[in-house]
Amino acid sequence: MVKIFVITYSTYGHINKVAESIVKGLEKGGAEVGRYQIAETLSDEILAKMHAAPKADIPIIDPKQLPEADGYMFGFPTRYGTTPAQVKAFFDATGGLWQKQALVGKSAGFFFSTASQHGGQEVTVLTTLPILAHHGIIYVPFGYAHPNLFDNSEVIGGSAWGAGTVANGDGSRMPTEKELVIAEAQGEKFAAVAAKLAA
């Protein structure tokens, strides 16, 4: 059975909600799932001023745990078209794994949250790919593998790069049913591809 870690950083809860559907899809696809979050780097005082949501009761990932899995689904909000500093700090701590080439051949996919529909859902993944390349991790895009990605009747997060949600600038919009269905489909597809790569 392929083992996938779903690793998130979520400030306001949107990413963790999408992650629930990612996990559902992975399990539907036959994967064993480990659920983790990336450590916070901001103080409680700063988070309070940001009106951030309380942290979910999810174990914090240690970079040293990464070799235990066959693949990873990373979920995080965008920060000006790239990863949040917390996610960058996590990846910056993987130098020892890079030195040992411990992650070569693992698979990875992404899901994300932005304030607006043009807020960097695609470029956020694009700017993260160099990290995968340096580790030899194989990026698995979602493609246009669900009909909801062709639905222009309403604002729907996600793209060929992965599932996503549009949170609004004030975080008032939570993931919609159509976005969560996309996320579940991505999880199921990723499980199938990761299993082939790990075989």
N, C-alpha and C positions, 0 to 999 in steps of 0.2 A: 504494500500500500504506500503510495506516495505521501510524503509528509510536507505540509505547507504551513509556513508561519504567516499569519496576517498581522502586520505590524503597522500601527497607526500613531499619528500625532493629531490630536483634535483639541482645538481651543474652545469651541462653542458647542460641540456635540454632533455636528453635522456628519463628520467623517466616521465617527463611531456608529452612527445610524446606518450609513451606507455599508460599513464593515459587516454589520449583522447579515445583510443580504449576500455579501461576498462569501461569508462563512457558510451560509445556507447552500449556495451554489457549489462551493468546494466539496462540501459533505455529500451533496447530491451526486457529484461527479466521482465519489469514492475516495476522496482524500482524507487523510488524518490531519486535523487542523490544530495548530497551536496559536493562541491569541495573545498578543503583546502590545504594549504601548511604549513609545519613546519617552525618555525622561524629560521632564520640564526643566528649562534653564532660567525661567523668570521667577522672581520672588512672589510670594503670596500677595504682598502689597501691590505690586505692579499688576498681577492678574486681577485683583479686586478692582483696580481702577479701570481695567479693560472690560469689566463685567463678564469675565470668562466663566464658563460653566465649571462646576466642581469636576475634578478628575474622576474618571470612571474607575471602577474597581477591577482593573486589568493589570496583570503583572508587567513590570518594566523590563524590557529586553536588555540584556547585556550583549554587546557585540560578539563576545566570545561564544554565544549560543548559536550564532548563525550557521556554522557548519553542521549542526544537528539536523537541519531541514534540507529537503531536496529543492525547495523553491520558496519564493516570498511574494506576497501581495502587499505592497506598500500603499498606504493611504494617508494623505495629508492635504491641508489647504495650500493654496498658492500664496506667495509673497512676492508681488511684482514680477510674476512670471518665473519664479524659481522656488526652491524649497524653503520652508521656514528655517530659521537659524537652529532650532532644536534638532531638526532632521539632519542638517549639515553637520552639526556637532556629533551626532550619532555616527554618520558615515566617516567623519574625520577620525573617529576612534577605532576604525577598522584597519589601520595601517599594519598591525601585526598579522592580520589575516591575509592582507595583500602580499606581505613579504613571504608568507608560506604558500601563497596561491591556493588558499583553503576553500575558496568559493568558485573556482573555475568549473564551468559546466552546470552550475545551478541556474535555475530559471527565475525570472521576476516579472511582475506586472504591476500596474499602478491604477489607483483611483484617486479622485481629487475633489476639492470644493473651491469655488470661486465666488466672489461677491456678485459678479455679473456674467452674462452669457458670453461676453468677449473678454473675460478677466484672466485669460491665460491657461485655460484647461489643457490645451495642447502643448504650448511652449513650456509649461511646468515639467512635463515629462521629458520633453526634448532636452532641457537644460540639466536633467538628472542622468541622462544616458551616459555621459562620460564616466560617471562613477561605476556603472555596470561594466563598461568597456575595460576599465582598468583592473577590475576584479575578474574579468572573464565570465561574468554572469550574462546569460542569454535573455534578452528582452523579448517578452511574448506580448505583442499588441492584441487588442480585442478585435480590431477590424470593425466593419459595419455588420456585425454578426447578430444584430437584433433589430426588428422593424421599428422599434421606438426611436432609434437613431435617425430615421427618415421622417419622423412625425414633426411637422412644422406648425401644428395647430396651437401649440403652446410652447413656453420656454422649457426645454428639457436639457439637463446637463449630460455630459458624456460625449464621447467621440470615438473614432477608430483607435485612439490611444488608450482608452479605458473608460470605465464608468465615472460619473461625476454628478455633482449637484450644484445648483446655483442658490447661494444663501442670502442674497441681498446684502447691501453694504452694512446694514445694521444687524445682520444675522437672523432676521425675522422669518425667513422662508426655510422651512425644513424640507428634507428630501421628499419628493413626491412618489406616488406609487409607480409611475412609469420609470422614474430614475432607479428605484429599488429593484424593479424587474430587470432592468439592464444590468445592474450590479450582480444579481443572482446568476444571470446568464453568463456574465464574464467569469464569475467564480467557477461555474461548471465547465466552461470551455478551458480555462486555465488548468484545472485539475487534469483534464484529458491530455493536454499538451505537455504539462510537467511530468506526467507519468511516462509518456513516451521518451522524453529527454532523460529521465532518470533510469530507464530500463537498461 
